[in-house]
Amino acid sequence: MTAPVVSPKKKDAQIFPNVSWEQFEAIEQSFESIVGVKFAYLDGTLEIMTINQEHEDTKSTIVRLLEVYMDEKNIRFYKRGGPSLGDKALGARSGLDESYNLETKKQFSDLVIEVIVTSGGIDKLAGYQRMGVTEVWFWDDGILAIHHLRSNGYERVSKSELLPDLPQDVFTRYITYYDQHDAASEFRALLRQGE
């Protein structure tokens, strides 16, 4: 009998209410040289999260697989990296994991990817809605939750509407594959078989 796989317990996000935008920027700047810390800010509430190697490995695998897919399907994309999105006028900023513009460069991303390592915290979708981010993907304990922006807010959908032909079940399975390089190679081979 094999032991069940147990995910590491999530850490609680550190929440600080009543923080002005100027205070937030000063705090964020003071952490510039510290690796493994992410910030989110919404309407005066600051969230500080720590990230670990498992988070970075998972993020890198998702990014690699997604870019294999977009390359194979000849989808023009502009990787924006993981800098914070948002500004004072919106009252929101989020330190995301990865983001993309599809087809053309835009001020805010079409697609944002977040790997969840903390529980609790601010409503990131509220901030992304203000930025007009079309789709937000949350990877949380082996589940890919996709949220697509509608006129009244985000709706959780069963598959990406930005990338409707993405074989989500296969994509998700390869995120947890034993080896990132093999996952990308095998995923590419499967995509080519479908041509």
C-alpha positions in Angstrom: 0.0 0.0 0.0 1.4 3.4 -1.0 1.2 6.5 1.1 -1.1 9.2 -0.2 0.6 12.3 -1.7 0.1 15.2 0.7 0.5 18.7 -0.6 2.4 21.1 1.7 0.2 23.2 3.9 -0.5 26.6 2.4 0.8 29.5 4.3 -1.6 32.3 5.2 -1.1 35.5 3.3 0.0 38.4 5.5 -2.7 41.1 5.3 -2.3 44.7 6.3 -5.4 47.0 6.1 -5.4 50.8 5.9 -2.2 51.1 3.9 -2.0 54.2 1.6 -0.7 53.8 -1.9 2.4 55.8 -1.0 3.1 53.5 2.0 2.6 50.4 -0.2 5.1 51.7 -2.8 7.6 52.4 0.0 7.2 48.9 1.4 7.4 47.3 -2.1 10.6 49.3 -2.9 12.2 48.2 0.4 11.8 44.6 -0.6 13.3 45.1 -4.1 16.4 43.0 -3.4 14.6 40.2 -1.6 13.7 37.2 -3.6 10.6 35.2 -3.0 8.2 37.9 -1.9 5.1 39.0 -3.9 2.7 41.9 -3.2 -0.9 42.6 -4.0 -2.8 45.8 -3.2 -6.5 46.6 -3.4 -8.2 49.7 -2.0 -5.9 50.2 0.9 -5.3 46.6 1.8 -1.8 45.2 1.3 -1.1 41.4 0.9 2.4 40.0 1.3 3.1 36.5 0.1 6.2 34.4 0.1 6.9 31.9 -2.7 9.1 28.8 -2.7 10.9 26.6 -5.1 7.9 24.4 -5.7 5.9 27.5 -6.7 8.7 28.6 -9.2 9.0 25.1 -10.7 5.2 24.8 -11.2 5.1 28.3 -12.7 8.0 27.5 -15.1 6.3 24.3 -16.3 3.0 26.1 -17.0 4.8 28.8 -18.9 6.9 26.3 -20.9 3.8 24.2 -21.8 1.7 27.3 -22.8 4.5 28.7 -25.0 5.0 25.3 -26.7 1.2 25.4 -27.4 1.2 28.9 -28.8 4.4 28.3 -30.8 2.9 25.1 -32.4 -0.4 26.9 -33.2 1.4 30.0 -34.5 -0.3 32.2 -32.0 1.4 35.6 -31.8 2.1 36.4 -28.1 4.0 38.9 -26.1 5.3 37.6 -22.7 5.1 40.4 -20.2 6.9 38.6 -17.4 5.8 38.8 -13.8 6.2 42.4 -12.9 3.3 44.0 -11.0 0.3 45.2 -12.9 -1.8 48.1 -11.8 -1.5 51.7 -10.6 -2.7 54.2 -8.1 -5.6 55.4 -10.3 -7.1 51.9 -10.2 -6.4 51.4 -6.5 -5.0 48.0 -7.4 -1.7 46.3 -8.1 -0.8 42.6 -8.2 2.5 40.9 -8.4 1.5 38.1 -10.8 3.5 35.1 -11.8 3.3 35.4 -15.6 1.2 37.3 -18.1 0.8 37.6 -21.9 -0.7 39.8 -24.5 -2.1 37.9 -27.5 -1.8 39.2 -31.0 -0.8 42.8 -30.1 1.0 44.6 -27.2 -1.4 46.3 -24.8 -1.1 48.3 -21.5 -2.6 45.4 -19.5 -2.3 41.7 -20.2 -4.9 39.5 -21.9 -3.9 36.5 -19.8 -2.6 36.3 -16.3 -1.3 33.1 -14.6 -1.1 32.8 -10.9 0.2 29.8 -8.9 -1.5 29.8 -5.5 0.8 29.1 -2.5 -1.1 31.1 0.2 -4.6 30.9 1.5 -6.6 34.0 2.3 -5.8 37.4 1.0 -7.4 40.0 -1.1 -9.7 39.4 -4.1 -7.2 39.4 -7.0 -10.0 39.1 -9.6 -11.4 42.5 -8.4 -8.0 44.1 -9.2 -7.6 42.3 -12.6 -11.2 43.3 -13.5 -10.2 47.0 -13.1 -7.2 46.4 -15.4 -9.4 44.7 -18.0 -7.5 41.4 -18.0 -9.5 39.1 -20.2 -8.6 35.8 -18.6 -7.0 34.8 -15.3 -5.7 31.2 -14.7 -5.2 30.1 -11.1 -3.2 26.9 -10.5 -4.1 25.6 -7.1 -3.2 22.1 -5.7 -3.4 20.4 -9.1 -6.4 22.2 -10.4 -6.4 24.8 -13.2 -9.3 27.3 -12.6 -9.9 29.6 -15.5 -11.8 32.9 -15.1 -13.0 34.8 -18.1 -14.0 38.5 -17.9 -17.7 39.3 -18.7 -19.4 42.7 -18.5 -20.5 42.0 -14.9 -17.2 40.4 -13.7 -15.3 37.2 -14.0 -17.0 33.9 -14.7 -15.3 30.6 -14.0 -15.3 28.6 -17.2 -14.5 25.0 -18.1 -12.0 25.9 -20.7 -10.1 28.9 -22.0 -12.0 31.2 -24.3 -8.8 33.0 -25.3 -7.2 29.6 -26.4 -10.3 27.5 -27.0 -8.4 24.7 -28.8 -6.0 24.2 -26.0 -6.4 20.5 -24.9 -6.8 21.4 -21.2 -6.9 17.9 -19.8 -3.6 17.0 -21.4 -2.1 20.5 -20.6 -3.1 20.1 -16.9 -1.7 16.5 -16.7 1.7 17.7 -18.0 1.9 20.5 -15.4 2.4 17.8 -12.8 4.7 15.6 -14.9 7.8 14.2 -13.3 10.2 16.2 -15.6 9.7 19.7 -17.2 11.7 19.0 -20.3 10.0 15.7 -21.0 6.6 17.2 -20.3 7.3 20.0 -22.9 8.7 17.5 -25.5 5.8 15.0 -25.1 3.2 17.8 -25.2 4.7 19.2 -28.4 4.7 15.7 -30.0 1.0 15.2 -29.1 0.1 18.6 -30.5 1.9 17.7 -33.8 0.1 14.3 -34.0 -3.2 16.2 -33.9 -2.3 18.3 -37.0 
